Amino acid sequence: MLITVSSDAAEKRERPRMTENDHRMTREIAKKNLERAVTLFGLVSPMTAAPQLYQIWAQHQVGGLSSVTVGSALFMSLLWTTYGLLNRQAPIWMVNGVWAGLNGATLVGILQFAA
């Protein structure tokens, strides 16, 4: 009976190690892809306000909506839009700019059609 012993070095193949530059480039690529995804989903997410805006502007129904809550959301979206513009963060100012418009339209509708 023949017994063979394999060496650990032969079984383990050394992978090339990533340099600090490789890690930096990987982080930059991931950051850029995440920024694109955040911008895309951030611009799509305001579509969730469409049913409420339809209810307000087409059906003139504003029952259960609070002008204080919507006004606060408008203020915060304007604040975030300003922050994004000042810090040159396109995903922040673009998304919050859209939300500011939608919150503004909602608030105007609440004030206009409130009984």
Buried (B, 14 or more C-beta within 10 A) or exposed (E): EEEEEEEEEEEEEEEEEEEEEEEEEEEEEEEEEEEEEBBEEBBEEBEEBEEBBEBBBEEEBBEEBEBEEBBEBBEBBBEBBBEBBEEEBEBBBBBBBBBBBBBBBBBBBBEEBEE
